[in-house]
């Protein structure tokens, strides 16, 4: 779906299709960007990206920068098709580094660290990443990567933000009430809360369900 098509759908959704719309395109773009980022935080909805070669830090041969759109890792390889294991940090425990080849990795912030230098071998990562979004409201031909079946989440998120904005504007008028500015009768409270619950319910419907196997990792 193109950004221009989604923008038209959003305007129909909030009933703002007049020649002089109440909500500018820039505001709807901002809410859409936030929706895409929020949706991408969940691995079942994020975009899978395979085999990205990482760049080593010039000052630390075991440190590599993660991609800017990184959410969570799937696999880390060094060399190709040799999969490294994640190292779980434990307080008070020192880990020995292999002097031959890397076998473990750990992620800290925007970087990934190996337990040994990779040398001339490439370090590849497959990961879940953020869906891209248009760089600006004018990028009308931008193709959104969120599947059509999940576009409902974007619309629900944006509508919820629009309702929240309207509620805030309405609450400003409560200051001039004779009763002293009480906000308990704001007519947009129920609608806004309902939109938020609908969005959360739609998210949970897309999460896989089943048994969770718990185990104790072996000490190394």
URNORVEN-V639186 format. One record per pair of residues at least 4 apart in sequence whose ideal C-beta (glycine too) atoms are under 6 Angstrom apart, sorted by the first residue. I is the first residue (numbers start at 1). GAP is how many residues later the second one is. If there is no record, write none. Layout:
I;GAP, I;GAP
This chain:
1;4, 1;5, 1;143, 3;131, 3;137, 3;139, 4;136, 10;18, 10;148, 11;5, 11;6, 13;142, 13;146, 14;148, 16;5, 16;6, 16;7, 23;4, 23;5, 25;112, 26;111, 29;108, 31;127, 31;130, 32;126, 33;100, 35;119, 35;122, 35;123, 36;95, 36;97, 39;6, 39;114, 40;6, 40;90, 40;91, 43;29, 43;85, 44;162, 44;163, 46;25, 46;82, 47;82, 47;84, 47;98, 49;78, 49;80, 50;76, 51;73, 52;15, 52;73, 53;69, 53;71, 54;10, 54;69, 54;71, 55;10, 56;8, 57;6, 61;56, 62;51, 62;52, 62;55, 63;48, 63;50, 64;48, 64;59, 65;46, 66;4, 66;44, 66;46, 69;60, 69;61, 70;57, 70;59, 71;57, 71;58, 72;56, 73;54, 74;52, 74;53, 75;8, 75;51, 76;8, 76;29, 76;49, 77;5, 77;6, 77;47, 78;6, 78;24, 78;40, 78;43, 78;45, 79;42, 84;21, 85;19, 87;17, 87;19, 97;18, 97;19, 98;5, 98;17, 98;18, 102;12, 102;13, 102;14, 102;16, 104;11, 105;7, 105;9, 106;7, 107;5, 118;5, 131;14, 131;15, 134;5, 134;8, 135;4, 146;4, 153;49, 156;42, 156;43, 156;46, 157;42, 159;36, 160;35, 160;36, 160;39, 163;28, 163;29, 163;32, 164;28, 166;22, 167;21, 167;25, 170;16, 170;18, 171;12, 171;15, 174;7, 174;9, 175;6, 177;4, 188;4
